[in-house]
Amino acid sequence: MNEDSFNSSLRGFLKKVGITSQREIEKAVRDAIAAGKIKGNEKLPAKMVLTIGGVSLTHEIAGEIELS
């Protein structure tokens, strides 16, 4: 395995995940506020599940997203 190539590829994947996830969360929250589903002062439970095929990895991260 080429460590430099692996690390570069991994960083690129995580950057894509982070940017895409943030945009999707922001859109979903704004849409929910506009639709009156939430007020905008909640703490929303959040969970991210990472799976990597070929190495049998499943990793779950749970937390909260505070809106105010």
Distance bins in CASP14 RR format, pairs under 12 A and 6 or more apart:
PFRMAT RR
TARGET T0000
AUTHOR 0000-0000-0000
RMODE 2
METHOD distances of the structure
MODEL  1
1 7 0 0 0 0 0 1 0 0 0 0 0
1 9 0 0 0 0 0 1 0 0 0 0 0
1 10 0 0 0 0 0 1 0 0 0 0 0
2 8 0 0 0 0 1 0 0 0 0 0 0
2 9 0 0 0 0 1 0 0 0 0 0 0
2 10 0 0 0 0 0 1 0 0 0 0 0
3 9 0 0 0 0 0 1 0 0 0 0 0
3 10 0 0 0 0 0 1 0 0 0 0 0
4 10 0 0 0 0 0 1 0 0 0 0 0
4 11 0 0 0 0 0 1 0 0 0 0 0
5 11 0 0 0 0 0 1 0 0 0 0 0
5 12 0 0 0 0 0 1 0 0 0 0 0
6 12 0 0 0 0 0 1 0 0 0 0 0
6 13 0 0 0 0 0 1 0 0 0 0 0
7 13 0 0 0 0 0 1 0 0 0 0 0
7 14 0 0 0 0 0 1 0 0 0 0 0
8 14 0 0 0 0 0 1 0 0 0 0 0
8 15 0 0 0 0 0 1 0 0 0 0 0
9 15 0 0 0 0 0 1 0 0 0 0 0
9 16 0 0 0 0 0 1 0 0 0 0 0
10 16 0 0 0 0 0 1 0 0 0 0 0
10 17 0 0 0 0 0 1 0 0 0 0 0
10 50 0 0 0 0 0 1 0 0 0 0 0
10 52 0 0 0 0 0 1 0 0 0 0 0
11 17 0 0 0 0 0 1 0 0 0 0 0
11 18 0 0 0 0 0 1 0 0 0 0 0
12 18 0 0 0 0 1 0 0 0 0 0 0
12 19 0 0 0 0 1 0 0 0 0 0 0
12 20 0 0 0 0 0 1 0 0 0 0 0
13 19 0 0 0 0 0 1 0 0 0 0 0
13 20 0 0 0 0 0 1 0 0 0 0 0
13 50 0 0 0 0 0 1 0 0 0 0 0
13 52 0 0 0 0 1 0 0 0 0 0 0
14 20 0 0 0 0 0 1 0 0 0 0 0
14 21 0 0 0 0 0 1 0 0 0 0 0
14 48 0 0 0 0 0 1 0 0 0 0 0
14 50 0 0 0 0 1 0 0 0 0 0 0
14 52 0 0 0 0 0 1 0 0 0 0 0
15 21 0 0 0 0 0 1 0 0 0 0 0
15 22 0 0 0 0 0 1 0 0 0 0 0
16 22 0 0 0 0 0 1 0 0 0 0 0
16 23 0 0 0 0 0 1 0 0 0 0 0
17 23 0 0 0 0 0 1 0 0 0 0 0
17 24 0 0 0 0 0 1 0 0 0 0 0
17 25 0 0 0 0 0 1 0 0 0 0 0
17 48 0 0 0 0 1 0 0 0 0 0 0
17 49 0 0 0 0 0 1 0 0 0 0 0
17 50 0 0 0 0 1 0 0 0 0 0 0
17 52 0 0 0 0 0 1 0 0 0 0 0
17 61 0 0 0 0 0 1 0 0 0 0 0
18 24 0 0 0 0 1 0 0 0 0 0 0
18 25 0 0 0 0 1 0 0 0 0 0 0
18 26 0 0 0 0 0 1 0 0 0 0 0
18 48 0 0 0 0 1 0 0 0 0 0 0
18 50 0 0 0 0 0 1 0 0 0 0 0
19 25 0 0 0 0 0 1 0 0 0 0 0
19 26 0 0 0 0 0 1 0 0 0 0 0
20 26 0 0 0 0 0 1 0 0 0 0 0
20 27 0 0 0 0 0 1 0 0 0 0 0
20 48 0 0 0 0 0 1 0 0 0 0 0
21 27 0 0 0 0 0 1 0 0 0 0 0
21 28 0 0 0 0 0 1 0 0 0 0 0
21 46 0 0 0 0 1 0 0 0 0 0 0
21 47 0 0 0 0 0 1 0 0 0 0 0
21 48 1 0 0 1 0 0 0 0 0 0 0
21 49 0 0 0 0 0 1 0 0 0 0 0
21 50 0 0 0 0 0 1 0 0 0 0 0
21 61 0 0 0 0 0 1 0 0 0 0 0
21 65 0 0 0 0 0 1 0 0 0 0 0
22 28 0 0 0 0 0 1 0 0 0 0 0
22 29 0 0 0 0 0 1 0 0 0 0 0
22 46 0 0 0 0 0 1 0 0 0 0 0
22 48 0 0 0 0 0 1 0 0 0 0 0
22 65 0 0 0 0 0 1 0 0 0 0 0
23 29 0 0 0 0 0 1 0 0 0 0 0
23 30 0 0 0 0 0 1 0 0 0 0 0
24 30 0 0 0 0 0 1 0 0 0 0 0
24 31 0 0 0 0 0 1 0 0 0 0 0
24 46 0 0 0 0 0 1 0 0 0 0 0
24 48 0 0 0 0 0 1 0 0 0 0 0
25 31 0 0 0 0 0 1 0 0 0 0 0
25 32 0 0 0 0 0 1 0 0 0 0 0
25 44 0 0 0 0 1 0 0 0 0 0 0
25 46 1 0 0 1 0 0 0 0 0 0 0
25 48 0 0 0 0 0 1 0 0 0 0 0
25 65 1 0 0 1 0 0 0 0 0 0 0
25 67 0 0 0 0 0 1 0 0 0 0 0
26 32 0 0 0 0 0 1 0 0 0 0 0
26 33 0 0 0 0 0 1 0 0 0 0 0
26 65 0 0 0 0 0 1 0 0 0 0 0
26 67 0 0 0 0 0 1 0 0 0 0 0
27 33 0 0 0 0 0 1 0 0 0 0 0
27 34 0 0 0 0 0 1 0 0 0 0 0
28 34 0 0 0 0 0 1 0 0 0 0 0
28 35 0 0 0 0 0 1 0 0 0 0 0
28 37 0 0 0 0 1 0 0 0 0 0 0
28 38 0 0 0 0 1 0 0 0 0 0 0
28 44 0 0 0 0 1 0 0 0 0 0 0
28 46 0 0 0 0 0 1 0 0 0 0 0
28 65 0 0 0 0 0 1 0 0 0 0 0
28 67 0 0 0 0 0 1 0 0 0 0 0
29 35 0 0 0 0 0 1 0 0 0 0 0
29 36 0 0 0 0 0 1 0 0 0 0 0
29 37 0 0 0 0 1 0 0 0 0 0 0
29 38 1 0 0 1 0 0 0 0 0 0 0
29 39 0 0 0 0 0 1 0 0 0 0 0
29 40 1 0 0 1 0 0 0 0 0 0 0
29 41 0 0 0 0 0 1 0 0 0 0 0
29 42 0 0 0 0 1 0 0 0 0 0 0
29 43 0 0 0 0 0 1 0 0 0 0 0
29 44 1 0 0 1 0 0 0 0 0 0 0
29 46 0 0 0 0 0 1 0 0 0 0 0
29 65 1 0 0 1 0 0 0 0 0 0 0
29 66 0 0 0 0 0 1 0 0 0 0 0
29 67 1 0 0 1 0 0 0 0 0 0 0
29 68 0 0 0 0 0 1 0 0 0 0 0
30 36 0 0 0 0 0 1 0 0 0 0 0
30 37 0 0 0 0 0 1 0 0 0 0 0
30 38 0 0 0 0 0 1 0 0 0 0 0
30 40 0 0 0 0 1 0 0 0 0 0 0
30 67 0 0 0 0 0 1 0 0 0 0 0
31 37 0 0 0 0 1 0 0 0 0 0 0
31 38 0 0 0 0 1 0 0 0 0 0 0
31 40 0 0 0 0 0 1 0 0 0 0 0
32 38 1 0 1 0 0 0 0 0 0 0 0
32 39 0 0 0 0 1 0 0 0 0 0 0
32 40 0 0 0 0 1 0 0 0 0 0 0
32 42 0 0 0 0 1 0 0 0 0 0 0
32 44 0 0 0 0 1 0 0 0 0 0 0
32 65 0 0 0 0 0 1 0 0 0 0 0
32 67 0 0 0 0 1 0 0 0 0 0 0
33 39 1 0 0 1 0 0 0 0 0 0 0
33 40 1 0 1 0 0 0 0 0 0 0 0
33 41 0 0 0 0 1 0 0 0 0 0 0
33 42 0 0 0 0 1 0 0 0 0 0 0
33 44 0 0 0 0 0 1 0 0 0 0 0
33 67 0 0 0 0 1 0 0 0 0 0 0
33 68 0 0 0 0 0 1 0 0 0 0 0
34 40 0 0 0 0 0 1 0 0 0 0 0
36 42 0 0 0 0 0 1 0 0 0 0 0
37 44 0 0 0 0 0 1 0 0 0 0 0
38 44 1 0 0 1 0 0 0 0 0 0 0
38 65 0 0 0 0 0 1 0 0 0 0 0
38 67 1 0 0 1 0 0 0 0 0 0 0
38 68 0 0 0 0 0 1 0 0 0 0 0
39 67 0 0 0 0 1 0 0 0 0 0 0
39 68 0 0 0 0 1 0 0 0 0 0 0
40 65 0 0 0 0 0 1 0 0 0 0 0
40 66 0 0 0 0 0 1 0 0 0 0 0
40 67 1 0 1 0 0 0 0 0 0 0 0
40 68 1 0 0 1 0 0 0 0 0 0 0
41 66 0 0 0 0 1 0 0 0 0 0 0
41 67 1 0 1 0 0 0 0 0 0 0 0
41 68 1 0 1 0 0 0 0 0 0 0 0
42 64 0 0 0 0 1 0 0 0 0 0 0
42 65 0 0 0 0 1 0 0 0 0 0 0
42 66 0 0 0 0 1 0 0 0 0 0 0
42 67 1 0 1 0 0 0 0 0 0 0 0
42 68 1 0 0 1 0 0 0 0 0 0 0
43 63 0 0 0 0 1 0 0 0 0 0 0
43 64 1 0 1 0 0 0 0 0 0 0 0
43 65 1 0 0 1 0 0 0 0 0 0 0
43 66 1 0 1 0 0 0 0 0 0 0 0
43 67 1 0 0 1 0 0 0 0 0 0 0
43 68 0 0 0 0 1 0 0 0 0 0 0
44 62 0 0 0 0 0 1 0 0 0 0 0
44 63 0 0 0 0 1 0 0 0 0 0 0
44 64 1 0 0 1 0 0 0 0 0 0 0
44 65 1 0 1 0 0 0 0 0 0 0 0
44 66 1 0 0 1 0 0 0 0 0 0 0
44 67 1 0 0 1 0 0 0 0 0 0 0
44 68 0 0 0 0 0 1 0 0 0 0 0
45 61 0 0 0 0 0 1 0 0 0 0 0
45 62 1 0 0 1 0 0 0 0 0 0 0
45 63 1 0 0 1 0 0 0 0 0 0 0
45 64 1 0 1 0 0 0 0 0 0 0 0
45 65 0 0 0 0 1 0 0 0 0 0 0
45 66 0 0 0 0 0 1 0 0 0 0 0
46 60 0 0 0 0 0 1 0 0 0 0 0
46 61 0 0 0 0 1 0 0 0 0 0 0
46 62 1 0 0 1 0 0 0 0 0 0 0
46 63 1 0 1 0 0 0 0 0 0 0 0
46 64 1 0 0 1 0 0 0 0 0 0 0
46 65 1 0 1 0 0 0 0 0 0 0 0
46 66 0 0 0 0 0 1 0 0 0 0 0
46 67 0 0 0 0 0 1 0 0 0 0 0
47 59 0 0 0 0 0 1 0 0 0 0 0
47 60 1 0 0 1 0 0 0 0 0 0 0
47 61 1 0 0 1 0 0 0 0 0 0 0
47 62 1 0 1 0 0 0 0 0 0 0 0
47 63 1 0 0 1 0 0 0 0 0 0 0
47 64 0 0 0 0 0 1 0 0 0 0 0
47 65 0 0 0 0 0 1 0 0 0 0 0
48 58 0 0 0 0 0 1 0 0 0 0 0
48 59 0 0 0 0 1 0 0 0 0 0 0
48 60 1 0 0 1 0 0 0 0 0 0 0
48 61 1 0 1 0 0 0 0 0 0 0 0
48 62 1 0 0 1 0 0 0 0 0 0 0
48 63 0 0 0 0 1 0 0 0 0 0 0
48 65 0 0 0 0 0 1 0 0 0 0 0
49 57 0 0 0 0 0 1 0 0 0 0 0
49 58 1 0 0 1 0 0 0 0 0 0 0
49 59 1 0 0 1 0 0 0 0 0 0 0
49 60 1 0 1 0 0 0 0 0 0 0 0
49 61 1 0 0 1 0 0 0 0 0 0 0
49 62 0 0 0 0 1 0 0 0 0 0 0
50 57 1 0 0 1 0 0 0 0 0 0 0
50 58 1 0 0 1 0 0 0 0 0 0 0
50 59 1 0 1 0 0 0 0 0 0 0 0
50 60 1 0 0 1 0 0 0 0 0 0 0
50 61 1 0 0 1 0 0 0 0 0 0 0
51 57 1 0 0 1 0 0 0 0 0 0 0
51 58 1 0 1 0 0 0 0 0 0 0 0
51 59 1 0 0 1 0 0 0 0 0 0 0
51 60 0 0 0 0 1 0 0 0 0 0 0
52 58 0 0 0 0 1 0 0 0 0 0 0
52 59 0 0 0 0 1 0 0 0 0 0 0
END
